[in-house]
Amino acid sequence: MSTAEILDTTEEPLEPAKIRRLEASLRGSLLQPGTVAYEAARRVHNAMIDRRPSLIVRCAGVSDVVHAVHFARENELLVAVRGGGHNVAGTAVCDGGIMIDLSQLKGIRVDPADRTIRADAGVRWGELDHEAQAFGLGTTGGAVSTTGIAGLTLGGGLGVLMRKHGLACDNVLSIDVVTADGVFLTASAAENVDLFWALRGGGGNFGVATAFEYRLHPVGTVLGGLVLYPWDRARDMFAFYRDFTATAPDELTAYAALVTSPEGVRLSAIFACYAGSLAVGEAVLRPLREFGPPMADLICPMPYVDLQKTFDPTAPPGLLNYWKSSFLQELSADATDQMIAAYATAPSSLTSIVVEHLGGAVSRVGEGETAFNHRTRPYAATAASLWRDVTQSEANITWTRRLWDAICPATGDAVYANYLSGDEGELRVRAAYGSNYERLVSVKNTYDPTNVFRMNHNIKPSVEVTLG
Ligand SMILES: Cc1cc2nc3c(=O)[nH]c(=O)nc-3n(C[C@H](O)[C@H](O)[C@H](O)COP(=O)(O)OP(=O)(O)OC[C@H]3O[C@@H](n4cnc5c(N)ncnc54)[C@H](O)[C@@H]3O)c2cc1C
């Protein structure tokens, strides 16, 4: 089911008395159209998304989630679940129906002795990193500090610690969930193990996650930052990056990118994080800093929590976003040549093409061990089109699609669910779950047989259920 199909819903208007009863059952607030709070709450990171839920339940705790799920079931409402609101597909918000908004759930507790952290589902990566770093600890999280922990972790979770410590989902110890029946469960390696498997890569298909517990690792000062090269070295930069990453130790995660400076100058760039001994890191990163030579070398020792904010200025909320992405088996010169040729004609200077290097600890987990499937693909390539002016939407979307059509033969069909746009169609969604799709359908049949949670990259249940 594509997001476009999901949005095609017709609902009877809700009786005011029912709405009042829902409101009275909440510790948090019920937001309705026509209020300033509602207008703010329905906005998500991607300004392309402009949807109006009938109701927004701004949850203050698990009880509110349970009430919201029961209310949605009783009234057959479309349900959207919002964590950090960052997903470019905009599935955190629906037209009509009910948005279960977890953004105010901000509790975080670090257990420094056990090296674990428990965080509520409204926490963003910058908030989690801030608390963990107070104890010299950290875990794999997204590269922009305003991204929600919930959606990112449920989809897998790529980040600069992944080659050393695995994906965000690989560090999850337990997840609290409210299921489609309004039942509260904890999923872990010891309880509800099939659900725990599915939640680590299967996205928001199985219930509303209310809290996450992660394993932490010692992470203090890292050696990292950006190195910028002239545009005319882009081809050499990719060739260098291919060799550099082929022999990278697990402590090193490096991304390559085509970007445009604030002055409008096209550049090629490599972003690196070495999370290990600084002396060893200096030696490992030396070739990167000598290649070129670079136009600017911003690599230095810095707290991990600061490195994690490097890209925040490039991804402010409120820009129009359209992304295309694929996992790559290899970073062929053919694919990178296509990227360079296309980037030279990108309609927006805010757009970037980014290649992330996976492997390491990510690839040492089996493809069937968690729902996140594509563990043997060492690279993910993403064209992240960003622009400000809505009249430029068609030009930017067309450019992004053309680029991906051109490089598709080189990339294959494997894709990261969290990087899918909303219009990609069912085959691409299936490709995101890869060989785990059938098992995910079976878990969906158990926990959400009527597909209450379908505002996502949807795994359709295959069971026939009689409603009522
Ligand atoms: C600027 C930017 C940078 C990014 N960088 C990275 C990166 O470095 N690494 C990476 O892996 N990804 C990255 N992403 C992608 C990111 O993982 C997804 O956008 C992810 O969905 C964001 O999570 P969220 O909670 O903010 O999303 P939301 O938009 O709130 O939610 C997206 C979907 O996740 C599900 N969901 C969210 N919360 C819950 C919950 N509590 N319970 C059940 N389902 C829920 C729902 O289906 C929802 O529709 C980035 C995205 C952006 C825009």
The ligand as a Gaussian input file, in Angstrom:
#p B3LYP/6-31G(d) Opt

LIG

0 1
 C       17.599000      15.668000       8.452000
 C       17.451000      14.190000       8.638000
 C       18.559000      13.434000       8.998000
 C       18.433000      12.059000       9.171000
 N       19.542000      11.344000       9.529000
 C       19.439000      10.010000       9.740000
 C       20.554000       9.256000      10.171000
 O       21.646000       9.771000      10.381000
 N       20.381000       7.932000      10.356000
 C       19.196000       7.307000      10.145000
 O       19.109000       6.101000      10.341000
 N       18.122000       8.003000       9.736000
 C       18.219000       9.334000       9.535000
 N       17.127000      10.043000       9.114000
 C       15.885000       9.316000       8.823000
 C       15.152000       9.021000      10.118000
 O       15.612000       7.810000      10.650000
 C       13.648000       8.878000       9.863000
 O       13.180000      10.080000       9.340000
 C       12.908000       8.505000      11.145000
 O       11.617000       8.059000      10.812000
 C       12.803000       9.681000      12.079000
 O       12.226000       9.330000      13.289000
 P       11.174000      10.328000      13.979000
 O       10.733000       9.720000      15.249000
 O       11.761000      11.696000      14.019000
 O       10.054000      10.253000      12.865000
 P        8.477000      10.512000      12.796000
 O        8.273000      11.278000      11.537000
 O        7.924000      11.038000      14.047000
 O        7.943000       9.047000      12.599000
 C        8.128000       8.344000      11.418000
 C        7.366000       7.056000      11.505000
 O        7.976000       6.226000      12.486000
 C        6.979000       5.547000      13.223000
 N        7.070000       5.980000      14.625000
 C        7.648000       7.095000      15.112000
 N        7.571000       7.078000      16.451000
 C        6.927000       5.949000      16.789000
 C        6.575000       5.349000      18.009000
 N        6.899000       5.911000      19.169000
 N        5.910000       4.176000      17.995000
 C        5.602000       3.569000      16.828000
 N        5.924000       4.080000      15.630000
 C        6.593000       5.259000      15.622000
 C        5.657000       5.891000      12.617000
 O        5.310000       4.929000      11.650000
 C        5.925000       7.214000      11.953000
 O        5.084000       7.425000      10.848000
 C       17.204000      11.423000       8.957000
 C       16.083000      12.180000       8.586000
 C       16.208000      13.553000       8.429000
 C       15.019000      14.358000       7.994000

